[in-house]
Amino acid sequence: MAGIYVHIPFCKSRCVYCAFYSVVCRREKSSDGHRDELMGRYISVLTKEIQLKKDIYRNFEFNTIYFGGGTPSLLNVSELEFVINTIKENCKVGRVSEFTIEANPEQLSFDYCRQLKHLGVNRLSIGVQSFDGDTLKFLGRRHSPEDAFKAVDNAKKAGFENISIDLIYGINERSDSIWKEELENARQLEMNHFSAYALTLEENSILYKRVKANRHEALDEGLAKRQYDILAGFSAKNGFLHYEVSNFAKGGYESRHNSSYWFGVPYAGFGVAAHSFDGRMRMWNAPNMNDYFTDIENGRRFSGQEKLSEYDKFNEYVLLRLRTAKGINLFEATELFGAKKVEYLQTCFREGVDRRHFEADGSSIRLTQEGLWFADGIASAIFLTE
């Protein structure tokens, strides 16, 4: 079992919070599939990369596919179909349990949703971020609150049952009462999954530069924590499992592809800045378009790679498992890393972690709802160094 990730780096504009690699592409999709030269070249190189790496993944069977970005929904259906067919021709694709495409609300017409369904896409991740017009304007989003509601409606009418939306909290310009209204709007959409992320200052983002230049006030961590607590209460009240720090699902609708990252399942990443993992090695592509084109067109399959040390494996295991509701399975950890490291782990929790932040029952260690807010900090304090 393994997953495929395809990175589509194009966006119509850059959101203030985003630090992912992206390229602004302002041209609208046209009926004849015409694109500017850069987008056409990217799709050509992307499919060449898939062909170039087919022997690397010949022993893997892929069961999840995820198109992320950027904005994959800027591609028209014929372009998506071309990439999908290239994947199927060069990778061993088994029964695909989950095929996700990220999309912006303003691009999800009923016809486009219907065509995506015809291609085999069975899950949509919609970048709503907010249902408040002023907040959307601050974030640099191009859609309106009405677009968000319409997009979900179109997706449902086209036959999608597995729909997720993204939301952002901890925004200085938005009060707790408005955040509660945002969550109520999400509830009314009657979906089975949503993701909610605290606004953070990512280096090289527009917001980061504004704060550093004193053109925007620093983010209020107290506000973010308060709105996280509101979020946690909302999810519990409305039957959502808080199954990962930023992800909430009703029974059976947890993201299978994203869960593969948290539970050490191998994945192949295609596209500029994409990362891959085969169970032993981390591999990555060049982080910018020019270097990515040069690498692939010259037959260089990766920009860099590293073999994980035993320390790396242990630290990643602790970091990723603690972000999930399942936490650390002590029997699994003993099998993977040995009894001494598990004893060290248990000692760290007993002596160094606030008792309100975790639960231990002899078979697992899990963070509490309160503890999940501190997950990364708790993990980093446990990391081993060589």
C-alpha positions as CSV (number, residue, x, y, z in Angstrom):
1,M,0.0,0.0,0.0
2,A,1.3,3.4,-0.9
3,G,0.1,6.9,-2.0
4,I,0.8,9.3,-4.9
5,Y,1.0,13.0,-4.5
6,V,1.0,15.4,-7.5
7,H,2.0,19.0,-7.0
8,I,0.3,21.6,-9.2
9,P,2.0,24.9,-8.3
10,F,-0.2,27.4,-10.2
11,C,-2.4,30.0,-8.4
12,K,-4.3,33.0,-9.7
13,S,-2.9,35.1,-6.9
14,R,-0.9,34.6,-3.7
15,C,-2.6,34.3,-0.4
16,V,-1.0,36.3,2.5
17,Y,-0.4,33.2,4.7
18,C,1.0,30.8,2.1
19,A,4.7,29.8,1.9
20,F,4.2,26.8,-0.4
21,Y,6.0,27.1,-3.7
22,S,3.6,28.5,-6.3
23,V,3.6,30.5,-9.5
24,V,0.9,33.1,-10.3
25,C,-1.1,32.2,-13.4
26,R,-3.8,34.8,-14.0
27,R,-5.2,33.3,-17.2
28,E,-8.7,31.8,-17.1
29,K,-9.2,28.3,-18.3
30,S,-10.4,28.2,-21.9
31,S,-12.7,25.8,-23.7
32,D,-10.0,24.8,-26.1
33,G,-7.6,23.9,-23.3
34,H,-5.2,26.7,-24.3
35,R,-2.6,27.6,-21.6
36,D,0.3,29.9,-21.4
37,E,3.7,28.4,-22.3
38,L,4.8,27.8,-18.7
39,M,1.8,25.7,-17.7
40,G,2.0,23.7,-20.8
41,R,5.7,23.0,-20.3
42,Y,5.1,22.1,-16.7
43,I,2.5,19.4,-17.6
44,S,4.9,18.0,-20.2
45,V,7.8,17.8,-17.7
46,L,5.6,16.5,-15.0
47,T,4.5,13.5,-17.1
48,K,8.1,13.0,-18.2
49,E,9.1,12.8,-14.5
50,I,6.4,10.1,-13.9
51,Q,7.8,8.1,-16.8
52,L,11.4,8.6,-15.6
53,K,10.7,7.2,-12.1
54,K,8.5,4.2,-13.0
55,D,11.2,1.6,-12.1
56,I,11.8,3.2,-8.7
57,Y,8.2,2.4,-7.6
58,R,7.7,-0.8,-9.5
59,N,7.3,-2.8,-6.3
60,F,4.7,-0.5,-4.8
61,E,1.0,-0.7,-5.3
62,F,-0.7,2.7,-5.0
63,N,-4.1,3.0,-3.4
64,T,-4.5,6.7,-2.9
65,I,-3.9,9.7,-5.2
66,Y,-3.8,13.3,-4.1
67,F,-3.5,16.4,-6.4
68,G,-2.4,19.4,-4.3
69,G,-0.9,22.8,-4.8
70,G,-1.1,25.5,-5.6
71,T,-4.5,25.1,-7.2
72,P,-5.0,21.9,-9.1
73,S,-8.5,23.0,-10.2
74,L,-6.8,25.5,-12.5
75,L,-6.2,22.5,-14.8
76,N,-8.9,21.7,-17.2
77,V,-10.2,18.1,-17.4
78,S,-8.2,17.1,-20.4
79,E,-5.0,18.2,-18.7
80,L,-5.9,16.3,-15.6
81,E,-6.8,13.2,-17.6
82,F,-3.4,13.3,-19.4
83,V,-1.6,13.3,-16.1
84,I,-3.8,10.6,-14.6
85,N,-3.4,8.4,-17.6
86,T,0.4,8.8,-17.4
87,I,0.3,7.7,-13.8
88,K,-1.8,4.6,-14.6
89,E,0.5,3.7,-17.5
90,N,3.7,4.0,-15.4
91,C,2.7,3.1,-11.8
92,K,1.0,0.1,-10.4
93,V,-2.3,1.6,-9.4
94,G,-4.5,-0.9,-7.5
95,R,-8.0,-0.3,-6.3
96,V,-7.9,3.5,-5.5
97,S,-9.8,3.9,-2.2
98,E,-9.3,7.7,-2.2
99,F,-8.6,10.1,-5.1
100,T,-8.5,13.7,-3.9
101,I,-8.2,17.0,-5.7
102,E,-7.7,20.3,-4.0
103,A,-9.9,23.1,-5.5
104,N,-10.9,26.7,-4.9
105,P,-14.6,27.4,-4.6
106,E,-14.9,29.8,-7.5
107,Q,-13.7,27.1,-9.9
108,L,-16.1,24.3,-8.9
109,S,-18.9,24.7,-11.3
110,F,-21.4,21.9,-11.5
111,D,-20.0,20.8,-14.9
112,Y,-16.4,20.8,-13.7
113,C,-17.4,18.7,-10.6
114,R,-19.3,16.3,-12.8
115,Q,-16.2,15.9,-15.1
116,L,-13.9,15.3,-12.1
117,K,-16.3,12.6,-10.9
118,H,-16.1,11.0,-14.4
119,L,-12.3,11.0,-14.1
120,G,-12.4,8.9,-11.0
121,V,-12.0,11.6,-8.4
122,N,-14.0,10.6,-5.3
123,R,-12.9,13.3,-2.8
124,L,-12.7,17.1,-3.0
125,S,-10.7,19.3,-0.6
126,I,-12.1,22.8,-1.0
127,G,-10.1,25.8,0.1
128,V,-12.9,27.8,1.8
129,Q,-10.7,29.2,4.6
130,S,-13.5,31.5,5.7
131,F,-17.2,32.3,5.2
132,D,-16.7,36.0,6.2
133,G,-16.2,38.5,3.4
134,D,-13.8,40.8,5.3
135,T,-11.7,37.8,6.4
136,L,-11.5,36.5,2.9
137,K,-10.3,39.9,1.7
138,F,-7.6,40.0,4.4
139,L,-6.4,36.5,3.5
140,G,-6.2,37.4,-0.2
141,R,-8.8,34.9,-1.3
142,R,-10.6,35.4,-4.6
143,H,-13.9,33.8,-3.8
144,S,-16.9,35.1,-1.9
145,P,-18.8,33.4,0.9
146,E,-21.6,32.6,-1.6
147,D,-19.0,30.9,-3.9
148,A,-18.1,28.6,-1.0
149,F,-21.7,27.5,-0.4
150,K,-22.3,27.1,-4.2
151,A,-19.2,25.0,-4.6
152,V,-20.2,22.5,-2.0
153,D,-23.7,22.4,-3.5
154,N,-22.4,21.8,-7.0
155,A,-20.1,19.0,-5.7
156,K,-23.0,17.2,-3.9
157,K,-25.2,17.5,-7.0
158,A,-22.4,16.0,-9.1
159,G,-22.4,13.0,-6.8
160,F,-19.6,13.7,-4.4
161,E,-20.1,12.4,-0.8
162,N,-16.6,12.8,0.4
163,I,-16.1,16.5,0.6
164,S,-13.7,18.4,2.9
165,I,-13.2,22.1,3.5
166,D,-10.3,24.0,4.9
167,L,-10.8,26.7,7.5
168,I,-8.3,29.1,9.2
169,Y,-8.5,30.4,12.8
170,G,-6.4,32.7,15.0
171,I,-6.8,35.7,12.7
172,N,-6.4,39.0,14.6
173,E,-9.1,40.7,12.5
174,R,-11.7,38.1,13.4
175,S,-13.4,37.9,16.8
176,D,-14.4,34.7,18.7
177,S,-18.1,35.3,17.9
178,I,-17.3,35.5,14.1
179,W,-15.3,32.3,14.4
180,K,-18.3,30.6,16.0
181,E,-20.4,31.8,13.1
182,E,-17.8,30.3,10.7
183,L,-18.1,26.9,12.4
184,E,-21.9,27.1,12.3
185,N,-21.8,27.8,8.6
186,A,-19.6,24.7,8.2
187,R,-22.0,22.6,10.2
188,Q,-24.9,23.7,7.9
189,L,-23.0,22.3,4.9
190,E,-23.5,18.8,6.4
191,M,-20.1,17.5,5.4
192,N,-18.2,14.6,6.9
193,H,-14.7,16.1,7.1
194,F,-13.0,19.5,7.6
195,S,-9.5,20.7,8.3
196,A,-8.8,23.8,10.5
197,Y,-5.4,25.4,10.8
198,A,-4.1,28.1,13.1
199,L,-2.8,31.0,11.1
200,T,1.0,31.0,11.4
201,L,3.8,33.2,10.2
202,E,5.5,31.2,7.5
203,E,8.8,32.7,6.3
204,N,8.6,34.2,2.9
205,S,4.8,34.6,3.1
206,I,3.3,38.0,2.4
207,L,2.0,38.2,6.0
208,Y,5.4,37.4,7.4
209,K,6.9,40.2,5.5
210,R,4.2,42.6,6.6
211,V,4.7,41.7,10.3
212,K,8.5,42.1,10.0
213,A,8.0,45.5,8.3
214,N,5.6,46.5,11.1
215,R,2.8,46.8,8.6
216,H,0.7,44.2,10.5
217,E,0.6,43.4,14.2
218,A,2.1,40.2,15.4
219,L,-0.3,37.2,15.7
220,D,-2.1,36.8,19.0
221,E,-1.3,33.3,20.3
222,G,-3.8,33.7,23.1
223,L,-6.5,34.3,20.4
224,A,-5.5,31.2,18.5
225,K,-5.5,29.0,21.6
226,R,-9.0,30.3,22.6
227,Q,-10.4,29.6,19.1
228,Y,-8.8,26.2,19.1
229,D,-10.7,25.4,22.3
230,I,-13.9,26.7,20.6
231,L,-13.1,24.4,17.6
232,A,-12.5,21.4,19.8
233,G,-15.8,22.0,21.6
234,F,-17.6,22.3,18.3
235,S,-16.2,19.1,16.8
236,A,-17.1,17.1,19.9
237,K,-20.7,18.5,20.0
238,N,-21.3,17.8,16.4
239,G,-19.9,14.2,16.2
240,F,-16.6,14.9,14.6
241,L,-13.5,12.8,15.6
242,H,-10.5,15.1,16.2
243,Y,-8.3,12.5,14.6
244,E,-5.2,14.7,13.9
245,V,-4.2,18.1,15.2
246,S,-5.8,19.9,12.3
247,N,-8.3,17.4,11.0
248,F,-11.8,16.4,12.0
249,A,-14.0,13.6,10.5
250,K,-17.2,11.7,11.1
251,G,-16.8,7.9,11.2
252,G,-15.1,6.4,8.2
253,Y,-14.3,9.8,6.5
254,E,-10.7,10.3,7.8
255,S,-8.4,11.2,5.0
256,R,-6.7,8.0,4.0
257,H,-4.0,9.7,1.9
258,N,-3.0,12.2,4.6
259,S,-3.1,9.5,7.2
260,S,-0.4,7.7,5.2
261,Y,2.1,10.5,6.0
262,W,1.4,10.2,9.8
263,F,1.7,6.5,9.9
264,G,4.8,5.9,7.8
265,V,3.2,4.6,4.6
266,P,5.5,5.1,1.5
267,Y,4.5,7.7,-1.0
268,A,5.7,9.0,-4.4
269,G,5.7,12.7,-4.9
270,F,5.7,14.2,-8.4
271,G,6.1,17.8,-9.4
272,V,8.2,20.8,-8.4
273,A,9.2,20.8,-4.7
274,A,7.5,17.4,-4.1
275,H,8.9,14.9,-1.6
276,S,8.8,11.1,-1.7
277,F,9.4,8.3,0.9
278,D,10.1,4.7,0.2
279,G,10.2,3.4,3.8
280,R,14.0,4.0,4.1
281,M,14.9,7.1,2.1
282,R,13.5,10.6,1.8
283,M,13.8,12.0,-1.7
284,W,12.8,15.5,-3.0
285,N,12.5,17.4,-6.2
286,A,14.1,20.9,-6.9
287,P,12.2,23.6,-5.0
288,N,11.8,26.0,-8.0
289,M,10.5,25.6,-11.5
290,N,13.8,26.3,-13.4
291,D,15.8,23.7,-11.5
292,Y,13.0,21.2,-11.6
293,F,12.8,21.5,-15.4
294,T,16.6,21.2,-15.7
295,D,16.7,18.1,-13.5
296,I,13.9,16.2,-15.2
297,E,14.8,17.2,-18.8
298,N,18.4,15.9,-18.1
299,G,17.2,12.7,-16.6
300,R,18.0,13.5,-13.0
301,R,15.3,11.9,-11.0
302,F,15.7,13.7,-7.7
303,S,17.3,16.9,-6.5
304,G,18.4,15.3,-3.3
305,Q,17.9,12.4,-1.0
306,E,18.9,11.1,2.5
307,K,18.8,7.8,4.2
308,L,17.0,8.1,7.6
309,S,19.1,7.2,10.6
310,E,17.6,5.2,13.5
311,Y,17.4,8.5,15.4
312,D,15.6,10.1,12.5
313,K,13.1,7.3,12.3
314,F,12.4,7.4,16.0
315,N,12.0,11.2,16.1
316,E,9.7,11.2,13.1
317,Y,7.7,8.4,14.6
318,V,7.2,10.3,17.9
319,L,6.4,13.6,16.1
320,L,3.9,12.2,13.7
321,R,2.1,9.7,16.0
322,L,1.7,12.3,18.7
323,R,-0.2,14.5,16.2
324,T,-2.9,11.8,15.9
325,A,-5.7,10.7,18.2
326,K,-4.3,7.2,18.2
327,G,-1.0,8.4,19.6
328,I,1.9,6.0,20.1
329,N,1.3,2.3,20.2
330,L,3.9,1.0,22.7
331,F,3.9,-2.5,21.2
332,E,4.5,-1.2,17.7
333,A,7.2,1.2,19.0
334,T,8.9,-1.7,20.9
335,E,9.0,-3.8,17.7
336,L,10.4,-0.9,15.7
337,F,12.9,0.6,18.1
338,G,13.4,-1.8,21.0
339,A,12.5,-1.9,24.7
340,K,15.1,0.6,25.8
341,K,13.8,3.4,23.6
342,V,10.2,2.8,24.7
343,E,11.3,2.9,28.3
344,Y,13.0,6.2,27.6
345,L,9.8,7.4,26.0
346,Q,7.7,6.5,29.0
347,T,10.2,8.1,31.3
348,C,10.0,11.3,29.3
349,F,6.3,11.5,29.7
350,R,6.3,10.6,33.4
351,E,8.9,13.1,34.3
352,G,8.7,15.9,31.7
353,V,5.2,16.2,30.3
354,D,2.3,17.9,32.1
355,R,-0.1,15.1,33.3
356,R,-3.1,17.1,31.8
357,H,-1.6,16.8,28.4
358,F,-1.5,13.0,27.9
359,E,-3.1,9.7,28.7
360,A,-1.2,6.4,29.1
361,D,-2.8,3.0,29.6
362,G,0.1,0.5,29.2
363,S,-0.5,-0.1,25.6
364,S,-0.4,3.5,24.2
365,I,0.4,7.1,24.9
366,R,-2.0,9.7,23.5
367,L,-2.2,13.4,23.9
368,T,-5.4,14.9,25.3
369,Q,-7.4,17.5,23.6
370,E,-5.4,20.1,25.5
371,G,-2.2,18.3,24.8
372,L,-2.7,18.3,21.0
373,W,-2.3,22.0,21.1
374,F,1.3,21.5,22.3
375,A,2.0,18.4,20.2
376,D,5.1,19.6,18.3
377,G,6.7,21.1,21.4
378,I,6.1,17.9,23.4
379,A,7.6,15.8,20.6
380,S,10.7,18.0,20.2
381,A,11.5,17.8,23.9
382,I,11.6,13.9,23.5
383,F,13.8,13.8,20.4
384,L,17.0,11.8,20.5
385,T,20.2,13.2,19.2
386,E,23.1,11.1,17.9
